[in-house]
Amino acid sequence: MPITQTLDLETLVTRMNEWASETDTKRGRLVRVFRSPKTNRHDLQAARLLLLIQEAEACA
């Protein structure tokens, strides 16, 4: 399922899984906070998802 013209959902999930183990990077922290059950504000989650998509596209 394409998210953008250059990124599909499977690729995003794969990259997020790889980044989650990065303890000292911004993208690793973003993934962990995005997946945290304590973060229930939709506006913040949308902003985090946008940053993760942008990061994933930059890696493509």
NUFIDO-641100 format. One record per residue (C-alpha): x, y, z. Coordinates in Angstrom, 1 decimal, always signed. Layout:
PT      u      v      w
PT      X      Y      Z
...
! end
This chain:
PT      u      v      w
PT   +0.0   +0.0   +0.0
PT   +1.7   +3.2   -1.1
PT   +2.0   +6.1   +1.4
PT   +3.8   +8.4   -1.0
PT   +5.1   +8.0   -4.6
PT   +8.4   +6.6   -3.3
PT   +7.4   +4.8   -0.1
PT   +5.1   +2.0   +0.7
PT   +3.8   +0.8   +4.1
PT   +5.9   -2.4   +4.2
PT   +9.1   -0.4   +3.7
PT   +8.1   +2.1   +6.3
PT   +7.4   -0.6   +8.9
PT  +10.7   -2.4   +8.1
PT  +12.7   +0.8   +8.5
PT  +10.8   +1.7  +11.8
PT  +11.6   -1.8  +13.1
PT  +15.3   -1.3  +12.3
PT  +15.3   +2.2  +13.9
PT  +13.6   +1.2  +17.1
PT  +16.8   -0.4  +18.3
PT  +18.9   +2.7  +17.7
PT  +19.3   +4.1  +21.2
PT  +21.1   +7.3  +20.5
PT  +19.4   +8.6  +17.3
PT  +16.4  +10.9  +16.8
PT  +14.6   +8.5  +14.6
PT  +15.0   +5.7  +17.2
PT  +13.5   +7.9  +19.8
PT  +10.7   +8.9  +17.5
PT   +9.8   +5.3  +16.7
PT   +9.8   +4.3  +20.4
PT   +7.6   +7.3  +21.4
PT   +5.3   +6.7  +18.4
PT   +4.8   +3.1  +19.6
PT   +4.4   +4.0  +23.3
PT   +0.9   +3.4  +24.7
PT   +1.3   +6.5  +26.8
PT   +1.1   +8.8  +23.8
PT   -2.5   +9.2  +22.9
PT   -2.6  +12.7  +21.5
PT   -3.5  +12.4  +17.9
PT   -1.9  +15.7  +16.8
PT   +1.5  +14.7  +18.3
PT   +1.2  +11.2  +16.8
PT   +0.4  +12.6  +13.3
PT   +3.4  +15.0  +13.6
PT   +5.7  +12.1  +14.6
PT   +4.4   +9.9  +11.8
PT   +5.1  +12.7   +9.3
PT   +8.7  +13.0  +10.6
PT   +9.2   +9.2  +10.3
PT   +7.8   +9.2   +6.8
PT  +10.1  +12.0   +5.8
PT  +13.1  +10.2   +7.3
PT  +12.2   +7.0   +5.5
PT  +11.9   +8.8   +2.2
PT  +15.3  +10.4   +2.7
PT  +16.8   +6.9   +3.1
PT  +15.3   +5.7   -0.1
! end
